[in-house]
């Protein structure tokens, strides 16, 4: 028997309508799916195992095959052991609601295995496949081209490629946490150079750098390189997620962490809802309060603030309906109450962060989309809170996220398309912005939320790199050396999806007990998956971040 190379074997089988689907395995073995069974054959052609099934759409990754049972319209996974010569049914995926016309596997950057199922009417689903004995979990629903005859995923670039009958070939982002996107790789006439009609739809064949489009005569082949320009990052898993926003769309934005000094496990997380107001969550992610404050964008808080001889725990948020600054008090039980509203001269109020000077009092930095910054001093007179402008400065273009390093009287301000600036936070000093972290490398626009982790041995600036769905960690002290970046991936065991397109974040080094003994990072998640839902916030243990980046 003449031995074929991996690509030629795939091609030879794919181009013959009467031929079985075949996948070449290591050592010369092969998986063959014909009208009657899935078969495992050795390099010399001997049949090692067979599994009766009227199947279609065979795919394979690292010892696991995916096939659709044409009788039940359900996809199933099969463990393939070439050394033992066995096939063993594993998990069944209930895709009967969409009647899969195409299916394929995807190994993501976290190492998790997924299955895509696409129906003839354009309905599609992405499933997370479990370890042996587990159950598949629905990650998300997708809208894909109708009559998708074939699909494959190029894992290295996280690209899902589909062949649409009579129309052409499309590329989609395979990452569940990525924003929806598609682009045409090749289209049929009159939109492109492929022949019109179903016969002009090419066969998809894996290629080392992407995908090969092969015409059905076997005479034409076009290789398309698929690249992914993202900086390397390690993954950490969220330990907790909050209840979802009560409204769909882009609602959640920015969190702030309140610490219960008497009982750390009873802390709170404040989270803004850009359509409704302020949510308050406990450390298990359960909502404890909802304040209908209007369209809030960013929030920050400080505790034990000394004003007029009294101590307060205060939070402040930007309110976009009125372009106002909203002030809240937080009592010892973690209950939040609105205390005051202050109008501002800004036309498009956006971000906010608080600064607690060493000598007492409180400042609020608020910004406008035009780059303007106002610094307010929060005071108190006749039993009521006051706010007065004490300094103005600006950045060249749109800012949002900022954080004040109270210990060193420095403000870190993000300019979304350019990078991170530092400015003296003291109101009586001149504001002279200095660029300390430029967009490029691990930091990708937009530059969004930021917070400071004050550890026992070092302090770190954490920045949301929205353009790469990651988080950059740098020294908070000059020269602000970047220590690395990480992504927040899925936690399948807890049923929590990853985080992406993060707007706001907050971090604390306080001992919150248990899994958060070294502190906690809270981030806004732009896309709720596993399954689809309204946006929410994710809690990550700092000890996991420190371990991933080898931080002391």
ZIJO-V404048 format. One record per helix or strand of 3 or more residues. SS is the DSSP state (@ for helix, = for strand). FROM is the first residue (numbers start at 1). TO is the last residue. If there is no record, write none. Layout:
# ZIJO-V404048
SS,FROM,TO + SS,FROM,TO
This chain:
# ZIJO-V404048
@,6,14 + =,21,24 + @,26,28 + =,30,33 + =,37,41 + =,47,52 + =,55,61 + =,64,69 + =,74,81 + =,86,93 + =,100,107 + =,113,119 + =,123,128 + =,137,143 + =,148,154 + @,155,157 + =,159,164 + =,168,173 + =,182,188 + @,198,200 + =,203,207 + =,210,214 + =,221,225 + =,234,237 + =,252,258 + @,264,266 + =,268,273 + =,277,282 + =,287,291 + =,296,307 + =,310,319 + =,324,330 + =,336,343 + =,349,355 + =,362,368 + =,372,381 + =,384,394 + =,399,405 + @,406,408 + =,410,415 + =,419,424 + =,434,438 + =,447,454 + =,459,465 + @,466,468 + =,470,475 + =,482,489 + @,492,494 + =,505,508 + @,514,516 + =,520,525 + =,536,541 + @,542,549
